[in-house]
Amino acid sequence: MRRTLAGAAQALAAGEITSRELVEACLERAMDPAGEGARAFTRIDAQQARATADAIDRMRKAGTQPGRFAGVPIAVKDLFDVAGQPTTAGSRVLADRPPAECDAAAIARLRACGFVIVGRNNMTEFAYSGLGMNHHFGTPANPWRRDERRIPGGSSSGAAVAVADAMAVAALGTDTGGSCRIPAALSGVTGFKPTAARVPRDGVVPLSTSLDSVGPLAASVSCCAILDSIVAGEPIEKPAALAVAGLRVGLVGRYAMNGIDDTVAAAWERSLGRLSAAGARIMEIGLDVLDEIPRINARGGLVGAEAYAWHRTLLESKSHLYDPWVLQRFEAGRSQSAADYIDTIESRRRIQQAVRSRTAAVDVLLAPTVPIVAPRCAELADVEAANRTNLFLLRNPALVNFLDGCAISLPCHLPGEAPVGLMLIAGTGEDRRLLAIASAVESLLAGRSSRPQ
């Protein structure tokens, strides 16, 4: 059973469970030979996690209050520096990297609150894909119809599977073009992408310094809001309660809707129907300007240029160690000129201004997180099919990174159906307001009252 952060904290405070018991339950699932733990993690820190949990339990038993979330097990993506461990970013290329001397800023903030790190999550090599496939460490299978071995989505693939399978109460990932939201949508959990500058990225292996952001994957909006507050260095606050009635909801439109499959379309229409019935004002927004984005990024965009800049020395000496499919993606950056890069920056600024102007009258934008349900891994063995599907999955979520906004993916499918994500989008710096709106929408989708209490 998946726990929320608030539920785990409450159980610990009430003495209904110990941190060691929470950690053992997660480790049991992560280390189950019949489960996905060997593919969801690149490293499981069982001994250290148990020792940390025991120390926190002793503090509580002695009457010391170690913190509300102290003892809650969490997983972290293999992009984050953890003191004493090498950061390999899901790759063999960095296998000889020395252990990190200190924690990444976000990890240090989690530790300060007493979270217990159970391990490092597997990911697409260097976070350079939305599929979640990894040919070095294996690909964790999507929780839906697991016997069919469908992709989990990426690049934070292991994070989504770890949360979905209760191998951790929550996980910390990164999002450059959808890397928290794509796996959340395809695997049936909640994933949040904050405004890029909100959380420090010190100690995080970069993909694109312009677009990278640090965000959580978890069981609920409340969980994401808690972790967002912590890693952003802010007081932990519950999102302000609000009602859906009167909410001005703008639809992204054709750009986000082209090619959606029947399952996504049905979940989308059902979600819109519930919002409308609850009193939300659904508004069509003219965002034809978004059609320019594929042309702007045709030479690889900011990701291509910035990823190549970080990797160029490694590519000269260790190209044979890269996953061939990921390796070919660096060619887009290699071929870009400085003028191409500057043109992309200027075009991005122009599009951002246009979208801000055209969305000023709405509270939140809405789109399907991704246009299709998770395909089978076997369907993507062909390079052309993999490239085509990757771009298709990235299309909607990458829009938010391009606009420097914030977004969250909420599960909106019915029990037993293929997981589908509903993406709520807001502007730069509007993170906490977005989380408050998402909390109300989450309650509505779950059939709970969204009125302020």
N, C-alpha and C positions, 0 to 999 in steps of 0.2 A: 504494500500500500504506500502511495506517495504521501509524504508529509509536507506541510507548508512550514516555512520558517517560524511563523508565529505559533503554529501548533506544536512544533518541536520545542520551542522555547518555553511554552506554557507547560508542557509535560515535564520538562527538566525542572522548572521552578517548583512545580507541585510535588516533585519526588515520585512521579508516576513511572519514570524511566531514568536511567543513568546515561551519561554521555558514552560510557563504554558499551552499553547495550545498543545505543543508536549506531555507534561506529561499527560494532560487530555485525549488526543487521545489514549495513551497507557493504561491508567487506565480504560478507557471505555471498551476496549477490554478485559483487564485482569479481570474486575469485571462484565462482561456480564454473566448473569445467564445461557445463552444458549451456552456459550463458554467453553473453557478449562482452564480458569484462576484459578478456584478453585483447579484444579489438577496440573497445571503448577507451582503454587506457594504454598509454605507453609506459607508465610506471605506476605501481600501486605501493603506497608507503604504509603497509599494514603495521609494522613494528612501531614506527614513529607516531602513527595515528592512535594506536592503543595507549602508548605512553602518555601522550598529550591528554587523551580522554580521561585516563586514570588520575592524572594530576588535577584536572578540573573537578572531577568527582570528589577528590579528597578536600579540595577547597570548599565545595558546597557542604560536605559533611561536617567540616569544621566550623561552619557558620559564616564563612566568607562568601561574599557575592561576587563572583568573577565576571559578571556581565550577562545581560539578557540572553545573548546568543552564544555564550561560551559553551563549548562542547558539541555544537551542531556540526555534523560532517558535511564538507563541501569539496568539490573537485575543481581543478583549474586547468585551463587549456595549456598545451605544451608550448605556448609562446611566451609565458610569463617566467621571469627569473624567480626561482625559489632558492634561498641561500643554501649552499652546499650541494646543489644539483646542477647538472648540465642542462641547458635549455636547447632542445634539438629541433623544435618547430616541426615535428612530425617528419623529420628527414634523416637520412643517413649522412648527409653532407656535413652536419654539425656534430657528428658522433664523437669527435675528438675535442670538442669545445671544453674548456676548463669549467669546473663548477662555478656557479654564480657566487659572488662574494656577499651579496645582500639580496633581500627580497625586492621585487618590483614594487613600486609605490602602492599599487592597488592591493597586492598581496600583503604588504605590511599593515595596511589598514584593516584587512580581514583578520589577520593574526591578532591585532590589538583588541579586537572584539571577541577573541577567543574561539573563532571558528577552527575546526579540526580539518586539515587538508588530508584527504584520503588518497589522493593521487593526481597524476597529470593526464589529462584527456587527450586521446588521439585526435587527429585533425587532418585535413588535406595538407599535403606538403607545402610548407611556407604560406599556408592560408590562401593559396592561389587557385581557388575553384569553389563553386557553389554546390558541387555534387556530393562532396564528403568522402570520396574514394581515396584510399591510400594504399599504394602498392608496396610500401615498405613494411608497414605494421598491420596490414589487413584493413578491411572496411567493415565497421560495425553495422549489422543489419538493422533496418528500420523495424521498430516494434510492431508495426502493422503487417500482418501476414508474413511473419518472420521466416517461415519456411520457403518463401519465394525470394528471399534475399534482395530486398529493395533498398535503394540508397537511403541513407539517413538525412542527406542534405549537408552542406558544409558552408564554411570550412570548419565550424565548431561541431563536427559530427559526433565525436565521443561525448561532448558535453550534453547534447540533446538525448542521446541514448542512455547516458548515466542517470540523468534526471528521470527519464521515462521509465527506466527499469529500477528506480529507487536505489541505485548504487551510491547516490549522494542526495542530500536534501535539495541542493541547488548547485549550480556550476557557474564559473566565470569564464566568459569567452571574449572574442573580439569580433568586430563587424566593420568591414571595409566596403562591401557591396551587398550585404545581406547575411553575413556569416553567423550572426546570432538568430536572425529571423527565418532564414530558409530552413535550417534544421529544426527549429521550433515548429514551423508550419508543417513540415513533412512528417515529423515524429510525434506531433500531438501535445507539445508543451508550449509554454509562454516564453517569448524572447524579446528583449528590449535593447534597442540601439539608441544611446544618448547622443546629444550634440557632441561632436568630436572633441571639443576643447573641455568638456565637462569633467572628464576623469583623466588624471595624468597618465602618460604612457611610458614613463621612465621604467626601464627594465622589461620592456615588451619588444620582441623581435618585430620590426615593422614590415608591412607590405607596401602601404602607401601613406606617407607622412601627412598628406593632405586629407585623406579620407578615413584613416583608421579611427576606431572608437572602441572603448572597453565597456562591455555590457553583460548582463546576467541572462541565464536560462533557468527557469524554475517552474514550479507548479501553478503559480498564480501571479496576478498583477501585484498584489501586496508583497509577495516575495521579491519580485523585481524592484519594487519601490524601496524596500528595505536595503537590498544590496546596493542599489544605485546611490542611496544616501551615504552609505558607508564608504564606498570606493571614491565617491566625490568629495569626501571629507566634510560632510554636512551632518547636522543632527538628524537622528532617525525619526521621521515623521510619517504618519499614515496619510495617504493622499486625501485631500479635502473631499468630503462627501458632496455629491451633486446629483441632480436628477437628469434623466435623459430628455424629458419633456422640454422643448424649446431649444435643444442643442442644434446648432447649425452645422450640418454635415455636408461637406463638398465631395463630390465624386471625381476622382482623377480622370475618368473617362476613357476614351478609345485607346490611348497609349497603354493603359494597364489591363484592358479587357480583351484585346486581340488574342485569339487562339486559346482561350480558357477551355478546359475540358468540361464534360457534362457534370461531373461530381463537384468541381469547384463552382460551376455556375449555379447549381442547385443550392449549395451552402451559402453562396453570395446572396441569392435572391431571398432565401429564408432569413438571413441576417438583416437585410434591408427592410424586409417586411416587419420584423420585430421592432426595429428602430422606429420605423414610421408609425406603427401601432402605439408605441410608447410616447409619441409626441415629438420625436425628432423631426427637424425640417431638412429633408433630403434635397440637395441643390446640385444641379448640373453646373460644373465650372468649365469655362472655355480655356483649356490648357493645351491647345494645339502647339504651343511653343515647345512642348516636350518632344515633339517629333524630331526636333533638331539634334537631340542627344546622341542617337546612334551615329550620325554623321560627325559630330564633334569628337566622339571617341573612336572613330574608325581606325586611327593609327595606334590605338592602344590606350589612349587617354592618360590621365594622371597616374593610374595604377601601373600601366606599362612602363612609363618613364621612371617613376620613382622606385618600382620594384627592381628594374634593371640597374639603377644607380647603386642600390644597396648590394646587389648580388654580383656585380660585374667582376670583381676580383675572384670570388668563388667560382664563377662560371669559367674563368680562364684556367683554373687549376683542378676543379673537381666536377666538371660538367658530366663526367661519366657516372657520378653517384646520384644525380638527380633522376627522379621519375621522368622518363622520356616525354610523357604527356605534359607534365608541368614545365619541363625544359623548353619545349617549343613555344610556350607562352611568353618567354622572355624575349623572343625575337621582335615582338611589337615595340618593346622599349628600346632595343638596340638600334632599330631603324629610325627612331624619332630624332628630329633636329631640335635645337634650342628654340627655334622659331615655332615649331609645332607645339612645343610645351607651353610657350607663352600664349599662343593662340588659344589653347585649351583653357588656360586660366582666365583669359579675358572673356571667352565665350561662356564659361561657367558663371562668371560674375554677372554677365548680361542676363542669362537665363534665371538666375536667382532673383534678380531685381524684378523681372517680369512676373515670376510666379508669386512673389510677395505681394505685388500690386493686385493680381487677379484673385488672390485668396484672402484678402483682407476682411471680407465679409463673412467668413466661415470660422467656426471654432476648431474644426478638425477635418482633415482629408481622409478619405476611405478608399481602399483598393484591396483586391485579393493579394495576399502576401506573395504567392507564386501562382502561376496559371494552371498548373497540373498537379496531380497527385504523384507520389513517389514512383518512378519507374524502376524496373528490375535492373540490378547491376549488369546482368547478362546482355541487356538491350544496349548498354553503353560501351561494350567491348570495342566497337568500331570507333576510331578516332573522330571521324566526321560526325557521327551521331553524338558522341560525348561533347564535342565542341558546341554543336547546335543546341543540345539540351542545356548545357551550362549557361550559355548566353540567355536562353529562354527563362531559366530559373532566376537569373540575376536581374532581369529587366526591371521588374517592379521594385524590389527592395533597393537596388543600386541607385534608383532615382533619388532616394532620401539622402544618401551620402553625397551625391552630386550637388544637391541643394543645401547641404550642411544643416539638415533638419534632424529631428528625432522621431522615432517610430517604434511601435510595439506590435507584435504578432500574437493574436489571441486564437486559441482553438475555437472553431465555429462549426464543427461537424457533429453529427448525431452519434451516440454510442454504437459501436460496431462498424461505422463507416470509415473509409479512408480518411486520415487526418487532413484537414484543410485549415489554413490560417487566414484570419481577417486582420488586415494591417491598418492601424490608425497612425496618422502622420501629422506632425505639427512643426512649427518653424524653429529656427535657431534659438536655443535657450529656453524654449517653452516646455522643458522636460517634465517638471512637476505638474503643470496643468494638464499635459497629455496623460500622465499616469492617473490623475484624478478622473479624467474622462474615460480612460480605459477601464478603471475600476467599476464605473457605472455601467459601461457596455458589457463587461464581463458578467456582472450580476444579471443583466437583462438576458444575455445568451443562456445563462444557467437557470433562468426562470425565477431568480430572486428579485426582490424589490430593489430598485435603484434609487429610491428616495433617501435624502439625507436622514440620518438617525439622530 
